[in-house]
Amino acid sequence: MERALDVVIVSYRCPELLQACLASLREHPPSCALYVRVVDNASGDGTAELVRSEFPMVELFPNPENRGFAAAANQGIRAGDAQFVLTLNPDCELHEGTLDRMLEVADSHPEVGIFGPALIRPSGEPDHAAKRGFPTPLSSLGHFAGLGRRPRAPAALRGYAAPDPSRGGPVDAVNGAFMLMRRAMLDEIGAFDERYWMYMEDLDLCYRARQAGWLTWYEPTAVATHMKSGSAGPHRSLRLDYAFHYGMYRFYRDHYAPGRHPLSNAAIYVAIALKLVLSLGGDAVRQLRSLLEAVLIKRGT
C-alpha cells in the first residue's frame, strides 16, 4: 500500500491562524499522498468561507455546533484511511521537511504509535510542553504552584514537564498540538475519548497507547512553530476552564483512582474542585478589570 498521510485540523474562531497553518501545509507538504481535512466547530466568523475560497484542496466539515476538540478530531480521523494521521492545531505552522522527517522516524520505529516533534514559540524559545510525563498529584502540584520549575526541585515535582527539549526518544506523552499517529494503533485502541470536551484528551490517548503496548516518541530533529493558546486566547473562558479541570478529574478517575485508597481519591477530587474555584475567581477578576479599563478608555476619548 502506498504511504499516505491524513491531516486533521479542528478550528474554532481563529481564521488568521488557520490560514497560516494551511499555507504552511501547502508550502511544506510531505513527499507522499496528503489529505487535509478541516473540521470547523461552528465558528460563524467566515472560517468556512476562507477554507473554501483559498484552500479548495482541503475537505471541509462545517459543524452546526461546537462539538469540542475530541469529537471533532475523531470526525476528521474517521473520514480517512491513510496509514498515518496527524492532528494539527490551527495555531501550528510547519517547517521545511517537518512531515517527511516525522514519517521517516515512524517508518524506523514500528513499535511506536504516537510521534511528536520539537515545538518552538514564535520567539524561538522551545515549548517545553512538546514532551511530557504523565501527570501525578505531586507533579501537578509542582506545575501549577511553580515549584517544579525551581533548579533543585525534586523529580516528583517536575515530572510533568519533561526536561531537555533537544533529547529525543520514548516519552510518556507529546503535545496534542501536533500528534502523528499510526492508524493501526487507533484501530486497536480507539481514537480520542469524546468524554473529554477539550484538554487532557491527548494525555489520555498516550496513556491508553502505553497500556496497550505502544510507545510514544518525541523527535527533536523535526520542528514546528506553536503559537500556544492561539485559538483559545490568553485566558480561558468559563467553559474552557471547566473543561480543563473536568479533564484533570476524569484522567485521574479513569487511570489512577481504581488502584488508590478512597480517602486519597477524595482528597484529589477536592483539590481539583478548589483549583477550579480559584481559577474561576481569577477569571472573573480579569474580566472585571478588562471591562473597567474599556470603560475608562471610552470615557477618556
SERO-4910 file (N, C-alpha, C, O; in steps of 0.05 Angstrom, whole numbers):
BEGIN
 pado doro    nc1    nc2    nc3   cac1   cac2   cac3    cc1    cc2    cc3    oc1    oc2    oc3
  Met    A     17    -24      0      0      0      0     18     25      0     37     27     15
  Glu    A     11     44    -17     26     69    -18     23     85      8      1     87     19
  Arg    A     45     96     17     44    111     42     28    137     38     31    150     17
  Ala    A     11    144     57     -5    168     55     -9    180     83     -5    166    103
  Leu    A    -15    205     84    -19    220    109    -45    235    109    -50    251     91
  Asp    A    -62    230    129    -86    246    134    -79    267    155    -67    261    176
  Val    A    -85    292    149    -82    314    168   -109    324    176   -126    331    159
  Val    A   -114    326    202   -140    335    213   -135    360    229   -119    359    248
  Ile    A   -149    381    223   -146    406    237   -174    414    247   -193    416    232
  Val    A   -176    418    273   -202    427    285   -199    457    290   -181    467    303
  Ser    A   -218    472    279   -217    501    281   -241    513    296   -263    502    295
  Tyr    A   -236    535    309   -257    549    322   -249    578    326   -233    585    343
  Arg    A   -260    596    309   -257    624    311   -228    633    312   -220    648    330
  Cys    A   -212    623    293   -184    632    291   -177    632    261   -157    618    253
  Pro    A   -191    647    244   -186    646    215   -158    653    207   -147    641    189
  Glu    A   -145    673    220   -118    681    212    -98    659    218    -81    653    202
  Leu    A   -101    647    242    -83    625    249    -87    601    230    -67    589    221
  Leu    A   -112    594    225   -118    572    207   -106    577    179    -95    559    166
  Gln    A   -109    602    170    -99    609    143    -68    605    142    -58    594    122
  Ala    A    -54    613    163    -25    610    164    -18    580    166      2    571    154
  Cys    A    -33    565    181    -28    537    185    -31    522    158    -14    506    150
  Leu    A    -53    527    144    -58    514    119    -38    522     98    -30    506     81
  Ala    A    -30    548     99     -9    557     80     17    543     84     31    536     65
  Ser    A     24    537    110     49    523    115     47    494    105     67    483     96
  Leu    A     23    482    107     20    455     97     23    455     66     35    436     55
  Arg    A     12    475     54     14    477     24     42    482     15     51    472     -5
  Glu    A     57    497     31     85    504     24    104    481     31    125    478     17
  His    A     98    466     52    116    445     61    102    418     62     99    406     84
  Pro    A     92    407     40     78    382     41     98    358     43    122    362     38
  Pro    A     89    335     51    106    311     51    110    301     23     95    309      5
  Ser    A    128    282     20    133    270     -6    116    246    -10    123    227    -24
  Cys    A     92    245      2     73    223     -2     46    236     -6     42    260     -4
  Ala    A     26    219    -11     -1    229    -14    -10    243     12     -6    233     34
  Leu    A    -23    266      8    -32    282     31    -61    289     28    -70    298      7
  Tyr    A    -76    284     50   -105    291     51   -110    308     75   -105    299     98
  Val    A   -119    332     70   -123    351     92   -153    356     97   -168    361     78
  Arg    A   -161    354    122   -189    358    129   -191    378    152   -177    376    172
  Val    A   -208    398    148   -213    418    169   -241    413    180   -260    413    165
  Val    A   -243    409    206   -268    406    219   -273    432    234   -260    438    254
  Asp    A   -292    448    225   -297    474    237   -321    472    256   -343    464    249
  Asn    A   -316    479    282   -336    477    303   -354    501    304   -355    515    325
  Ala    A   -369    506    282   -389    528    282   -377    554    290   -387    568    307
  Ser    A   -355    562    276   -342    587    283   -360    611    277   -361    630    293
  Gly    A   -373    610    254   -391    632    248   -377    659    243   -389    680    246
  Asp    A   -352    657    235   -336    682    231   -323    683    204   -304    698    199
  Gly    A   -333    667    185   -321    667    158   -300    646    155   -288    644    133
  Thr    A   -295    629    175   -274    609    173   -280    589    150   -263    583    134
  Ala    A   -305    579    149   -312    560    128   -309    572    100   -299    559     82
  Glu    A   -317    597     97   -315    610     71   -286    614     64   -278    612     40
  Leu    A   -269    620     84   -240    623     79   -228    597     68   -213    597     48
  Val    A   -235    575     81   -224    549     72   -233    543     43   -218    534     27
  Arg    A   -259    547     38   -270    541     12   -257    558    -10   -251    548    -32
  Ser    A   -252    583     -5   -242    601    -26   -212    600    -30   -202    601    -52
  Glu    A   -197    597     -8   -168    598    -10   -154    570    -11   -132    568    -20
  Phe    A   -168    550     -1   -156    523      1   -176    502    -10   -186    486      6
  Pro    A   -182    504    -36   -202    485    -47   -194    456    -45   -211    438    -47
  Met    A   -168    450    -42   -159    422    -39   -165    410    -12   -163    386     -9
  Val    A   -174    427      7   -179    418     34   -208    409     36   -227    422     26
  Glu    A   -213    386     48   -240    376     53   -251    389     79   -238    386    100
  Leu    A   -273    403     77   -284    418     99   -308    404    111   -326    395     97
  Phe    A   -308    403    138   -331    392    152   -342    415    170   -332    418    193
  Pro    A   -362    430    161   -372    452    178   -394    442    197   -416    435    189
  Asn    A   -387    440    222   -406    430    242   -426    452    249   -420    475    250
  Pro    A   -451    444    255   -472    463    262   -469    473    291   -483    492    299
  Glu    A   -452    459    307   -448    467    335   -419    461    342   -405    447    328
  Asn    A   -411    472    365   -384    467    375   -384    440    389   -394    438    411
  Arg    A   -372    421    377   -371    393    388   -348    389    406   -345    367    418
  Gly    A   -330    408    410   -306    404    425   -285    392    408   -290    383    386
  Phe    A   -260    391    420   -238    381    403   -239    351    398   -237    343    375
  Ala    A   -243    335    418   -240    306    415   -260    295    394   -253    280    376
  Ala    A   -286    303    397   -306    293    378   -301    303    350   -304    288    331
  Ala    A   -293    329    347   -288    340    321   -263    327    308   -263    321    284
  Ala    A   -242    322    324   -219    309    313   -225    280    304   -216    272    283
  Asn    A   -241    266    320   -249    239    312   -265    239    286   -264    221    269
  Gln    A   -281    260    282   -297    263    258   -279    264    234   -284    250    213
  Gly    A   -257    279    236   -238    280    214   -222    255    210   -216    247    188
  Ile    A   -214    242    233   -199    218    232   -215    196    218   -204    181    201
  Arg    A   -241    193    225   -257    172    213   -262    176    183   -268    157    169
  Ala    A   -258    201    173   -264    206    145   -241    196    127   -245    196    102
  Gly    A   -218    189    138   -196    180    122   -188    151    128   -199    139    145
  Asp    A   -169    141    112   -159    114    117   -129    112    112   -118     90    108
  Ala    A   -114    134    112    -86    134    108    -72    120    131    -83    118    153
  Gln    A    -48    110    126    -33     95    147    -26    112    170    -23    102    193
  Phe    A    -22    138    165    -15    156    187    -35    179    188    -45    189    168
  Val    A    -40    188    213    -59    210    217    -45    231    234    -32    225    254
  Leu    A    -46    256    225    -35    278    241    -57    297    250    -72    308    233
  Thr    A    -61    299    276    -79    320    286    -62    344    291    -42    343    306
  Leu    A    -69    366    279    -53    391    279    -70    414    288    -91    419    277
  Asn    A    -61    429    308    -76    452    317    -72    475    297    -51    477    284
  Pro    A    -93    492    294    -90    514    275    -70    535    283    -62    552    267
  Asp    A    -61    534    308    -40    553    316    -12    542    313      7    551    326
  Cys    A     -9    521    296     17    510    289     24    516    260      6    518    243
  Glu    A     49    519    255     59    523    228     82    503    223    100    500    240
  Leu    A     82    490    200    103    471    193    128    484    182    126    506    171
  His    A    151    471    185    176    480    173    183    461    150    170    440    146
  Glu    A    202    469    134    212    453    112    221    425    123    238    424    140
  Gly    A    210    404    112    218    377    119    206    366    144    213    343    152
  Thr    A    189    381    158    178    371    183    163    345    179    168    325    194
  Leu    A    145    343    160    129    320    157    145    296    147    141    273    156
  Asp    A    163    300    127    179    278    117    197    266    139    200    242    141
  Arg    A    208    284    156    225    274    178    209    257    197    218    236    206
  Met    A    185    267    204    168    252    223    160    225    212    159    205    226
  Leu    A    154    224    186    147    198    173    171    179    171    167    155    173
  Glu    A    194    190    167    219    174    166    223    160    194    229    136    195
  Val    A    219    176    215    222    165    242    201    144    247    206    123    258
  Ala    A    176    149    238    155    129    241    161    103    227    156     82    237
  Asp    A    172    105    203    179     81    188    201     65    202    202     40    200
  Ser    A    218     79    217    241     66    231    233     54    258    248     38    269
  His    A    209     61    268    201     51    294    172     41    293    154     55    302
  Pro    A    169     17    283    141      6    281    128      0    308    104     -3    309
  Glu    A    144      0    329    133     -5    356    120     20    368    108     19    389
  Val    A    124     43    354    114     69    364     88     75    351     85     73    327
  Gly    A     68     84    367     42     91    356     37    121    354     21    129    337
  Ile    A     51    137    370     47    166    370     74    180    369     92    173    383
  Phe    A     75    201    353    100    216    349     94    246    352     73    256    344
  Gly    A    114    260    363    112    289    365    138    302    360    159    291    367
  Pro    A    139    326    347    164    340    341    171    360    363    156    364    382
  Ala    A    194    372    359    200    395    376    182    418    368    177    423    345
  Leu    A    171    432    388    154    455    383    169    480    393    180    480    415
  Ile    A    168    501    377    181    525    385    160    548    385    141    547    369
  Arg    A    164    567    402    147    590    403    155    610    381    178    607    370
  Pro    A    139    629    373    147    648    353    172    664    360    186    674    342
  Ser    A    178    666    386    202    679    395    227    663    390    249    673    393
  Gly    A    223    637    384    246    619    380    252    602    405    268    584    404
  Glu    A    238    609    427    242    593    451    228    566    449    206    565    436
  Pro    A    239    545    461    225    519    459    200    518    476    198    531    497
  Asp    A    180    504    466    156    499    481    161    473    497    162    451    485
  His    A    166    475    523    174    452    539    151    432    542    156    410    551
  Ala    A    127    439    534    105    420    535    104    402    511     85    386    508
  Ala    A    124    404    493    124    387    470    127    357    478    117    340    463
  Lys    A    140    352    500    140    325    511    135    327    541    144    346    554
  Arg    A    120    308    551    111    310    579    111    283    593    109    262    580
  Gly    A    113    284    619    108    260    635     78    258    641     65    279    641
  Phe    A     68    235    646     41    233    655     37    247    681     54    245    699
  Pro    A     15    263    684     12    278    708      6    261    732     -8    240    730
  Thr    A     17    268    755     11    256    781      3    278    800      7    302    793
  Pro    A     -8    272    823    -15    293    842      9    311    849      6    335    850
  Leu    A     32    299    853     56    315    860     66    331    837     73    355    840
  Ser    A     67    319    813     77    335    790     58    357    783     66    378    774
  Ser    A     32    352    786     12    373    781     15    396    801     13    419    793
  Leu    A     20    389    826     25    410    846     50    426    838     49    451    840
  Gly    A     71    412    830     95    426    822     91    444    798    102    466    797
  His    A     75    435    780     69    450    755     53    475    761     61    497    753
  Phe    A     31    472    775     12    495    779     22    514    800     16    538    799
  Ala    A     38    505    819     49    522    840     76    534    833     86    551    847
  Gly    A     87    525    810    113    535    802    136    522    816    159    530    811
  Leu    A    131    503    833    152    491    849    170    473    831    194    471    836
  Gly    A    159    462    810    174    444    793    194    458    775    211    446    764
  Arg    A    191    485    773    210    500    756    235    509    771    253    521    759
  Arg    A    236    504    797    260    512    813    283    494    806    279    470    801
  Pro    A    308    505    805    331    489    796    335    463    811    342    443    799
  Arg    A    330    463    838    335    439    853    309    425    862    308    411    882
  Ala    A    288    428    846    263    415    853    265    385    850    278    375    831
  Pro    A    253    370    869    254    341    867    241    331    841    223    345    830
  Ala    A    249    309    831    239    298    806    209    294    807    195    297    787
  Ala    A    198    287    830    169    282    833    153    308    828    130    306    819
  Leu    A    165    331    833    151    356    829    154    367    801    137    383    791
  Arg    A    175    359    787    180    370    760    175    349    738    183    352    715
  Gly    A    162    327    745    159    305    726    140    311    704    141    298    683
  Tyr    A    121    330    707    101    335    687    114    347    662    107    339    639
  Ala    A    132    366    665    146    378    642    172    364    638    190    367    655
  Ala    A    175    349    617    200    334    612    222    354    605    218    372    589
  Pro    A    246    350    616    268    369    611    282    364    585    277    344    571
  Asp    A    301    382    577    319    379    555    304    374    528    302    351    520
  Pro    A    294    395    516    279    392    491    296    381    468    285    374    447
  Ser    A    323    380    471    340    370    449    343    340    450    355    328    432
  Arg    A    333    327    470    336    298    474    311    283    465    289    288    475
  Gly    A    314    266    445    292    251    434    290    223    444    307    214    459
  Gly    A    269    210    435    265    182    443    238    177    455    220    195    454
  Pro    A    234    154    467    208    148    480    202    167    503    219    173    520
  Val    A    177    176    505    168    193    527    140    184    535    128    167    522
  Asp    A    131    195    557    103    188    566     83    199    546     65    185    537
  Ala    A     86    225    539     66    238    522     78    260    506     98    272    514
  Val    A     65    267    483     73    290    467     49    309    467     27    302    476
  Asn    A     53    332    456     33    353    456     12    348    435     18    342    412
  Gly    A    -14    351    443    -36    347    424    -37    367    401    -52    364    382
  Ala    A    -20    389    403    -20    408    381     -9    396    355    -16    405    333
  Phe    A      8    376    358     19    361    335     23    333    343     42    326    357
  Met    A      4    315    336      6    287    343      4    271    317    -17    269    305
  Leu    A     26    258    309     26    240    287     20    212    298     35    202    316
  Met    A      0    199    287     -9    173    298    -10    152    277    -17    158    254
  Arg    A     -4    128    285     -6    105    267    -35     95    267    -46     90    289
  Arg    A    -47     93    244    -76     86    243    -80     58    254   -101     52    266
  Ala    A    -60     40    251    -63     13    263    -66     15    293    -81     -1    304
  Met    A    -53     34    306    -57     37    335    -85     47    341    -98     37    359
  Leu    A    -94     67    325   -121     78    330   -142     57    326   -162     56    340
  Asp    A   -138     40    306   -157     18    301   -158     -1    325   -179    -13    330
  Glu    A   -135     -4    339   -134    -22    361   -146    -11    387   -161    -24    400
  Ile    A   -138     14    394   -145     25    420   -167     46    418   -178     54    439
  Gly    A   -174     55    394   -194     76    391   -180    103    389   -157    106    396
  Ala    A   -194    123    379   -184    150    376   -188    165    403   -187    153    424
  Phe    A   -191    191    401   -194    207    425   -220    200    440   -241    194    428
  Asp    A   -219    200    466   -242    196    483   -259    221    483   -251    242    492
  Glu    A   -283    219    471   -300    242    467   -313    252    493   -328    272    493
  Arg    A   -309    238    515   -318    248    541   -301    272    550   -310    287    568
  Tyr    A   -278    275    539   -262    299    543   -271    319    522   -265    315    498
  Trp    A   -284    341    530   -293    360    511   -269    375    499   -268    380    475
  Met    A   -251    383    516   -226    395    508   -206    393    531   -214    396    554
  Tyr    A   -181    389    525   -159    386    545   -158    358    556   -179    345    561
  Met    A   -134    348    559   -127    322    571   -133    298    553   -125    276    559
  Glu    A   -147    303    530   -152    280    512   -126    270    500   -125    246    493
  Asp    A   -106    287    496    -81    278    485    -66    261    505    -55    240    497
  Leu    A    -65    269    530    -52    253    551    -67    226    554    -54    205    558
  Asp    A    -93    226    553   -109    202    556   -102    182    533    -99    158    538
  Leu    A   -100    192    509    -94    175    486    -66    163    489    -62    139    484
  Cys    A    -46    180    497    -19    169    501    -19    148    523     -4    129    522
  Tyr    A    -34    153    544    -35    134    567    -47    107    558    -37     86    564
  Arg    A    -69    109    543    -82     84    533    -64     69    514    -63     45    513
  Ala    A    -49     84    497    -30     72    479     -9     57    495     -2     34    488
  Arg    A      2     69    516     22     56    533     11     30    545     24     10    546
  Gln    A    -14     32    555    -26      8    567    -30    -15    547    -29    -38    555
  Ala    A    -33     -8    522    -36    -28    501    -10    -37    490    -10    -54    472
  Gly    A     12    -27    499     39    -36    490     51    -19    468     73    -26    458
  Trp    A     39      4    461     50     22    441     67     43    455     61     51    478
  Leu    A     88     52    442    105     73    452     97    100    440     84    102    419
  Thr    A    105    122    454    102    149    445    130    160    442    147    156    459
  Trp    A    136    174    420    163    182    413    164    213    408    147    224    394
  Tyr    A    184    225    420    190    254    416    214    256    398    235    245    403
  Glu    A    211    272    376    232    274    356    241    303    353    228    319    339
  Pro    A    264    311    365    273    339    364    285    348    337    288    372    333
  Thr    A    290    329    319    301    337    293    280    346    274    286    356    252
  Ala    A    255    343    281    232    355    266    221    378    283    218    375    307
  Val    A    214    400    269    206    424    284    181    436    272    177    436    248
  Ala    A    164    446    290    140    461    282    138    485    301    146    484    324
  Thr    A    127    507    291    122    530    308     94    528    320     75    522    307
  His    A     93    534    346     68    532    361     62    559    374     77    568    392
  Met    A     41    572    366     33    597    379     26    593    408     31    611    425
  Lys    A     14    571    415      5    563    441    -18    581    451    -14    605    454
  Ser    A    -41    569    456    -65    583    464    -74    603    443    -89    622    449
  Gly    A    -65    600    419    -72    619    398   -102    619    392   -113    640    387
  Ser    A   -114    595    392   -142    594    386   -160    598    410   -182    608    408
  Ala    A   -150    589    434   -165    592    458   -163    620    470   -180    629    486
  Gly    A   -141    635    463   -137    661    474   -119    659    499   -115    638    510
  Pro    A   -109    683    509    -91    682    532   -105    674    558    -92    665    576
  His    A   -131    678    559   -146    670    583   -169    652    575   -184    657    556
  Arg    A   -173    630    590   -194    611    584   -221    623    591   -224    638    610
  Ser    A   -241    616    574   -268    623    581   -278    605    604   -264    586    611
  Leu    A   -301    612    615   -311    595    637   -315    566    628   -310    548    643
  Arg    A   -325    563    603   -330    536    593   -303    521    590   -302    497    597
  Leu    A   -283    534    579   -257    521    576   -244    515    603   -231    495    606
  Asp    A   -247    534    622   -236    530    648   -248    505    661   -234    488    673
  Tyr    A   -275    503    659   -288    479    670   -279    454    655   -273    433    668
  Ala    A   -276    455    628   -268    432    613   -240    423    621   -234    399    622
  Phe    A   -222    442    626   -195    436    634   -194    420    660   -181    400    662
  His    A   -209    430    680   -209    417    706   -225    391    706   -218    372    720
  Tyr    A   -246    390    690   -260    365    687   -242    344    674   -243    320    682
  Gly    A   -225    352    655   -207    334    643   -187    323    663   -180    299    662
  Met    A   -177    340    681   -159    331    703   -173    310    720   -162    288    726
  Tyr    A   -198    316    727   -214    297    744   -218    270    730   -214    249    742
  Arg    A   -226    271    704   -232    246    690   -206    230    686   -207    205    689
  Phe    A   -184    243    679   -159    228    675   -151    213    701   -144    190    700
  Tyr    A   -152    228    723   -145    215    749   -165    193    755   -157    171    763
  Arg    A   -191    198    752   -211    178    759   -209    153    742   -212    130    753
  Asp    A   -203    156    716   -202    133    698   -176    117    702   -177     92    700
  His    A   -154    131    706   -128    117    704   -114    112    731    -98     94    733
  Tyr    A   -120    128    751   -105    126    776   -123    117    800   -114    101    816
  Ala    A   -147    127    800   -164    123    824   -170     94    830   -170     86    853
  Pro    A   -174     76    810   -180     48    817   -160     34    834   -166     15    848
  Gly    A   -135     43    833   -114     29    848   -106     44    873    -86     37    886
  Arg    A   -121     64    881   -114     80    905   -136     80    925   -159     73    920
  His    A   -129     89    949   -148     89    972   -170    109    967   -164    131    957
  Pro    A   -194    103    974   -216    122    971   -212    149    984   -220    170    973
  Leu    A   -199    149   1007   -193    175   1020   -174    192   1004   -176    216   1002
  Ser    A   -154    179    993   -135    193    976   -149    204    951   -144    227    943
  Asn    A   -166    188    940   -181    197    916   -199    221    923   -200    241    908
  Ala    A   -212    220    946   -229    242    954   -213    268    958   -222    290    950
  Ala    A   -189    265    969   -172    289    973   -164    301    946   -163    326    943
  Ile    A   -158    284    926   -151    294    900   -175    308    887   -171    330    875
  Tyr    A   -198    297    889   -222    309    877   -228    336    890   -236    355    876
  Val    A   -225    338    916   -229    364    929   -208    384    920   -215    407    916
  Ala    A   -183    375    917   -162    394    908   -168    404    880   -164    428    874
  Ile    A   -178    387    862   -185    396    835   -208    416    836   -208    436    821
  Ala    A   -228    410    853   -251    428    855   -242    455    866   -251    476    856
  Leu    A   -224    455    886   -215    481    897   -199    497    876   -202    521    874
  Lys    A   -183    483    861   -168    496    840   -186    508    819   -181    530    809
  Leu    A   -208    494    812   -227    505    794   -240    530    805   -242    550    790
  Val    A   -247    530    830   -259    554    842   -240    577    842   -248    600    835
  Leu    A   -215    572    849   -195    594    848   -190    604    820   -187    628    816
  Ser    A   -190    586    801   -185    594    773   -209    610    763   -204    630    749
  Leu    A   -233    602    769   -257    617    760   -257    644    773   -265    664    761
  Gly    A   -249    646    799   -247    672    812   -227    690    799   -233    714    795
  Gly    A   -204    679    791   -184    695    777   -194    704    750   -189    727    742
  Asp    A   -209    687    736   -220    694    710   -240    717    713   -240    736    697
  Ala    A   -257    716    734   -277    737    739   -263    764    745   -272    785    735
  Val    A   -242    763    760   -227    788    767   -215    800    741   -216    824    737
  Arg    A   -203    783    724   -191    793    700   -212    804    681   -207    825    668
  Gln    A   -235    791    679   -256    802    662   -266    828    672   -272    846    656
  Leu    A   -269    831    698   -278    856    710   -258    878    705   -265    901    699
  Arg    A   -232    871    708   -211    891    703   -212    901    675   -209    925    669
  Ser    A   -215    882    656   -216    889    628   -240    907    622   -238    926    606
  Leu    A   -263    901    634   -287    917    630   -283    945    640   -290    964    627
  Leu    A   -271    948    664   -266    974    676   -246    990    658   -250   1014    654
  Glu    A   -226    976    648   -206    990    631   -220   1000    606   -214   1022    596
  Ala    A   -238    984    594   -251    992    570   -269   1016    575   -271   1034    559
  Val    A   -283   1016    598   -300   1039    606   -283   1064    609   -291   1085    599
  Leu    A   -261   1062    623   -244   1085    627   -232   1096    601   -230   1120    597
  Ile    A   -225   1078    583   -214   1087    557   -236   1101    542   -230   1122    529
  Lys    A   -260   1090    543   -282   1103    528   -288   1130    539   -294   1149    524
  Arg    A   -287   1133    566   -293   1159    578   -270   1179    571   -275   1203    567
  Gly    A   -246   1168    569   -223   1186    563   -224   1197    535   -214   1219    529
  Thr    A   -237   1182    517   -239   1192    490   -263   1210    486   -268   1220    464
***
